[in-house]
């Protein structure tokens, strides 16, 4: 029996290598678990356009929103592992939902073969311009001087923005009052109006108000300086290791041949280092971040563990998340 097993393994390896060499021979579907328009859709279509060029095939974006990304991601997890169905994944669906204990019809690490990280979406720590603070230290001092009086908005319970608040509470020993909204737009609207005082937000939602002087960005929530907000101090300058951001990546179904995953990763990285693509992404407030499949897998696992600690500390229940 052992004598026949080795040739079989050799044949399978040769088949996988051949598949990678010939791939692709038809259009590729990219499932995006978000509706058209918005940052997620923009990044997906920007990547699909350039990658399709490099692969000499069309990559068709298939928007499948619903159930907090669960519908689209589950569809991608169940697809044939042949490289012709890919999934656009985000930190919300791949790390935050598992950390919250949300019941999911897929396992982010078992049911996918990570292709690579695509972008980081750096968050800014933004305050209403009437709030008398210009730095993280001043904000924390004010929160300690007025406990329970500063309202910190978020687009919903369990969102990365909300978790950033809880992380800051943990590290700074303060307690901001969390005010969840149904989406980012109403949260920003009330921040500008002064109904709430503080928010973690991506740059596209707040940049116009910052330029107009109605909001003030006091720090970036990235662990290291970001090209999205050059020169802005970091929350991590005060609380080392602080990291509150969203990221997007590309996934194939589990058991996709390694040669195909490697080819996809190579073309994804070529896409993300293309000067035109990089600039268009920066203009949307996101930073191209090429890498390896292994590094993306480690990121998913590490972020899940990191946010699970914050969620446990804050006592956030999965059924309260939006």
C-alpha positions as CSV (number, residue, x, y, z in Angstrom):
1,X,0.0,0.0,0.0
2,X,2.9,2.4,0.9
3,X,4.3,1.7,-2.6
4,X,1.2,3.1,-4.3
5,X,0.7,6.1,-2.0
6,X,3.9,7.9,-2.9
7,X,3.2,8.0,-6.7
8,X,-0.3,9.2,-5.9
9,X,1.0,12.1,-3.8
10,X,3.5,13.0,-6.6
11,X,0.6,13.0,-9.1
12,X,-1.4,15.3,-6.9
13,X,1.5,17.7,-6.4
14,X,2.1,17.7,-10.1
15,X,-1.6,18.4,-10.8
16,X,-1.6,21.3,-8.3
17,X,1.5,22.8,-9.9
18,X,0.0,22.4,-13.3
19,X,-3.2,24.1,-12.2
20,X,-1.1,27.0,-10.9
21,X,0.7,27.3,-14.2
22,X,-2.4,27.3,-16.4
23,X,-4.6,29.3,-14.0
24,X,-6.7,31.3,-14.7
25,X,-8.6,30.1,-17.8
26,X,-11.9,31.9,-17.1
27,X,-13.3,34.8,-15.1
28,X,-12.9,34.9,-11.3
29,X,-15.7,35.9,-8.9
30,X,-14.9,38.1,-5.9
31,X,-17.6,37.9,-3.2
32,X,-17.8,41.2,-1.3
33,X,-20.0,40.9,1.8
34,X,-21.0,44.6,1.7
35,X,-23.3,46.6,-0.5
36,X,-22.1,48.6,-3.5
37,X,-20.5,52.0,-2.7
38,X,-18.5,52.7,0.4
39,X,-14.8,52.1,1.2
40,X,-15.1,48.3,1.2
41,X,-16.6,48.2,-2.3
42,X,-14.1,50.8,-3.6
43,X,-11.1,48.8,-2.4
44,X,-12.5,45.5,-3.8
45,X,-13.1,47.0,-7.2
46,X,-9.8,48.8,-7.3
47,X,-8.0,45.5,-6.5
48,X,-10.2,43.5,-8.9
49,X,-9.5,45.8,-11.8
50,X,-5.7,45.7,-11.5
51,X,-5.4,42.1,-10.5
52,X,-7.6,41.1,-13.5
53,X,-5.2,43.0,-15.7
54,X,-2.2,41.1,-14.3
55,X,-4.0,37.7,-14.4
56,X,-5.3,38.4,-17.9
57,X,-8.8,37.7,-16.9
58,X,-11.9,39.5,-15.6
59,X,-12.5,39.5,-11.8
60,X,-16.2,40.1,-11.3
61,X,-17.3,41.7,-8.0
62,X,-20.3,40.0,-6.5
63,X,-21.8,42.1,-3.7
64,X,-23.5,39.8,-1.1
65,X,-24.3,42.0,1.9
66,X,-26.3,40.9,4.9
67,X,-26.2,39.5,8.5
68,X,-23.1,41.5,9.4
69,X,-21.0,40.0,6.5
70,X,-22.0,36.4,7.5
71,X,-24.0,35.7,4.3
72,X,-21.3,36.7,1.9
73,X,-18.4,35.2,3.8
74,X,-20.2,31.9,4.3
75,X,-20.9,31.7,0.6
76,X,-17.2,32.1,-0.1
77,X,-16.2,29.5,2.5
78,X,-18.5,26.9,0.7
79,X,-17.2,27.6,-2.8
80,X,-15.2,25.2,-4.8
81,X,-11.5,25.4,-4.0
82,X,-10.4,26.0,-7.5
83,X,-9.3,29.7,-7.4
84,X,-12.4,30.9,-9.3
85,X,-14.3,32.2,-6.2
86,X,-12.5,34.6,-3.9
87,X,-13.8,36.4,-0.8
88,X,-13.2,39.9,0.4
89,X,-12.8,39.6,4.1
90,X,-12.6,42.3,6.8
91,X,-11.5,42.4,10.4
92,X,-15.1,42.6,11.4
93,X,-16.1,39.3,9.9
94,X,-12.8,37.5,10.4
95,X,-11.6,38.6,13.8
96,X,-14.2,40.7,15.7
97,X,-17.2,38.4,15.2
98,X,-15.3,35.3,16.3
99,X,-14.0,37.3,19.3
100,X,-17.5,38.3,20.2
101,X,-18.6,34.7,20.1
102,X,-21.0,35.3,17.2
103,X,-22.5,32.1,15.8
104,X,-21.0,31.8,12.4
105,X,-21.5,29.3,9.6
106,X,-17.8,29.2,8.9
107,X,-14.4,29.2,10.7
108,X,-12.2,32.0,9.4
109,X,-9.0,29.9,9.9
110,X,-10.3,26.4,9.0
111,X,-12.5,27.2,6.1
112,X,-10.3,29.6,4.2
113,X,-6.8,29.7,2.6
114,X,-5.7,33.3,3.2
115,X,-4.3,34.9,0.1
116,X,-3.0,38.1,1.6
117,X,-3.7,41.3,3.5
118,X,-4.9,44.1,1.2
119,X,-5.2,47.4,3.2
120,X,-5.3,48.9,6.6
121,X,-8.0,51.5,7.3
122,X,-6.4,53.7,9.9
123,X,-8.7,55.3,12.4
124,X,-8.3,58.8,13.8
125,X,-9.2,59.9,17.3
126,X,-11.5,62.8,16.6
127,X,-13.2,65.3,19.0
128,X,-15.7,68.0,18.6
129,X,-13.8,71.3,18.0
130,X,-15.5,72.9,21.1
131,X,-13.9,70.3,23.4
132,X,-10.9,72.0,25.0
133,X,-8.3,69.2,24.2
134,X,-5.6,69.0,21.6
135,X,-3.9,65.8,22.6
136,X,-4.5,62.3,24.0
137,X,-3.1,63.3,27.4
138,X,-5.5,66.3,27.6
139,X,-8.4,64.1,26.6
140,X,-7.7,61.6,29.3
141,X,-7.1,64.3,31.9
142,X,-10.5,65.8,31.1
143,X,-12.1,62.3,31.2
144,X,-10.6,61.8,34.7
145,X,-11.7,65.2,35.9
146,X,-15.2,64.7,34.6
147,X,-16.0,61.0,35.0
148,X,-19.1,59.8,33.1
149,X,-19.6,63.1,31.3
150,X,-17.7,62.6,28.0
151,X,-19.7,60.7,25.4
152,X,-17.8,58.5,22.9
153,X,-19.7,57.6,19.8
154,X,-19.5,54.5,17.6
155,X,-21.3,53.0,14.6
156,X,-22.7,50.3,16.8
157,X,-22.0,47.8,19.7
158,X,-19.1,45.5,18.9
159,X,-17.7,47.5,16.0
160,X,-14.0,48.1,15.8
161,X,-14.7,51.7,16.7
162,X,-16.5,50.6,19.9
163,X,-13.7,48.2,20.8
164,X,-11.2,51.0,20.5
165,X,-13.1,52.9,23.1
166,X,-13.1,50.0,25.5
167,X,-9.3,49.4,24.8
168,X,-8.7,53.1,25.7
169,X,-10.8,52.7,28.8
170,X,-8.7,49.7,29.9
171,X,-5.3,51.3,29.2
172,X,-6.1,54.8,30.5
173,X,-8.2,53.8,33.5
174,X,-11.1,56.0,32.5
175,X,-14.8,55.4,31.6
176,X,-16.2,57.2,28.6
177,X,-19.9,56.8,28.1
178,X,-20.5,54.7,25.0
179,X,-23.2,56.0,22.6
180,X,-23.8,53.5,19.8
181,X,-25.4,54.6,16.6
182,X,-26.8,52.7,13.6
183,X,-23.9,53.4,11.3
184,X,-21.1,55.9,11.0
185,X,-22.9,58.8,9.3
186,X,-25.3,59.6,12.2
187,X,-22.4,59.2,14.7
188,X,-20.4,61.8,12.8
189,X,-23.4,64.1,12.4
190,X,-23.9,64.1,16.2
191,X,-20.2,64.6,16.8
192,X,-20.2,67.7,14.6
193,X,-23.4,68.9,16.4
194,X,-21.7,68.4,19.8
195,X,-24.2,65.8,21.0
196,X,-21.3,63.5,21.5
197,X,-17.7,64.6,22.1
198,X,-15.3,61.8,20.8
199,X,-15.1,59.2,18.0
200,X,-12.7,56.8,16.4
201,X,-13.3,57.2,12.7
202,X,-11.8,56.5,9.3
203,X,-10.6,59.7,7.5
204,X,-13.2,59.7,4.6
205,X,-16.1,60.3,7.1
206,X,-14.5,63.2,8.9
207,X,-11.9,64.8,6.7
208,X,-14.2,67.6,5.4
209,X,-15.3,68.5,8.9
210,X,-11.7,68.6,10.1
211,X,-10.7,70.9,7.2
212,X,-13.7,73.1,8.0
213,X,-12.6,73.4,11.7
214,X,-15.7,71.7,13.0
215,X,-13.8,68.6,14.2
216,X,-10.3,68.1,15.5
217,X,-8.1,65.0,14.9
218,X,-5.9,64.7,17.9
219,X,-4.2,61.3,17.2
220,X,-4.0,58.3,14.8
221,X,-5.0,55.0,16.3
222,X,-2.3,53.1,14.4
223,X,0.6,51.4,16.2
224,X,3.0,53.2,13.9
225,X,2.8,56.4,11.7
226,X,0.5,56.1,8.7
227,X,0.7,57.7,5.3
228,X,-3.1,58.4,5.6
229,X,-2.4,61.0,8.3
230,X,1.3,62.0,8.1
231,X,2.6,63.9,11.1
232,X,-0.4,63.2,13.3
233,X,0.7,62.0,16.8
234,X,-0.3,58.4,17.8
235,X,-2.5,57.2,20.7
236,X,0.4,54.6,20.9
237,X,2.8,57.4,21.8
238,X,0.9,57.6,25.1
239,X,-0.3,54.0,25.4
240,X,2.3,51.8,23.7
241,X,0.8,49.1,21.5
242,X,-2.5,50.8,21.1
243,X,-4.1,49.7,17.8
244,X,-7.7,50.4,16.7
245,X,-8.1,50.0,13.0
246,X,-9.9,48.0,10.4
247,X,-8.2,45.9,7.7
248,X,-9.3,44.1,4.6
249,X,-7.9,41.0,3.0
250,X,-8.3,38.4,0.2
251,X,-9.3,34.8,0.9
252,X,-9.7,31.6,-1.1
253,X,-11.6,28.5,0.1
254,X,-9.7,26.0,2.2
255,X,-7.8,23.4,0.1
256,X,-7.3,25.7,-2.9
257,X,-4.0,24.5,-4.5
258,X,-1.0,26.2,-3.0
259,X,0.3,27.1,-6.5
260,X,-2.9,29.1,-7.2
261,X,-2.8,30.8,-3.8
262,X,0.8,31.8,-4.5
263,X,-0.1,33.2,-7.9
264,X,-3.0,35.2,-6.4
265,X,-0.7,36.5,-3.7
266,X,1.9,37.6,-6.1
267,X,-0.5,39.5,-8.3
268,X,-2.3,41.0,-5.3
269,X,1.1,42.3,-4.0
270,X,1.9,43.7,-7.5
271,X,-1.5,45.4,-7.4
272,X,-0.9,46.9,-4.0
273,X,2.6,48.3,-4.9
274,X,1.3,49.9,-8.2
275,X,1.8,53.6,-7.7
276,X,-1.6,54.5,-9.2
277,X,-3.4,52.0,-7.0
278,X,-1.5,53.1,-3.9
279,X,-2.4,56.7,-4.4
280,X,-6.1,56.1,-5.2
281,X,-6.3,54.0,-2.0
282,X,-4.7,56.7,0.0
283,X,-7.1,59.2,-1.4
284,X,-9.9,57.0,0.1
285,X,-8.2,57.0,3.5
286,X,-6.7,53.5,3.3
287,X,-3.2,52.2,3.1
288,X,-2.0,49.4,0.8
289,X,-0.4,46.7,2.8
290,X,1.1,43.8,0.8
291,X,2.2,40.6,2.6
292,X,2.3,36.9,2.6
293,X,-0.6,34.3,3.1
294,X,1.1,33.2,6.3
295,X,1.3,36.7,7.7
296,X,-2.4,37.2,6.9
297,X,-3.3,34.0,8.7
298,X,-1.3,35.1,11.8
299,X,-3.0,38.5,11.7
300,X,-6.5,37.0,11.8
301,X,-5.6,34.7,14.7
302,X,-3.8,37.4,16.6
303,X,-6.5,40.0,16.2
304,X,-9.1,37.5,17.3
305,X,-7.2,36.8,20.5
306,X,-6.5,40.5,21.1
307,X,-10.1,41.7,20.8
308,X,-11.4,38.7,22.8
309,X,-9.5,40.1,25.8
310,X,-11.0,43.6,25.3
311,X,-14.5,42.2,24.9
312,X,-14.2,40.1,28.0
313,X,-12.9,43.0,30.0
314,X,-15.7,45.3,28.8
315,X,-18.4,42.6,29.2
316,X,-19.7,43.0,25.7
317,X,-22.3,40.3,24.8
318,X,-22.5,38.9,21.2
319,X,-26.3,39.4,21.2
320,X,-25.8,43.1,21.8
321,X,-23.5,43.6,18.9
322,X,-24.9,45.3,15.7
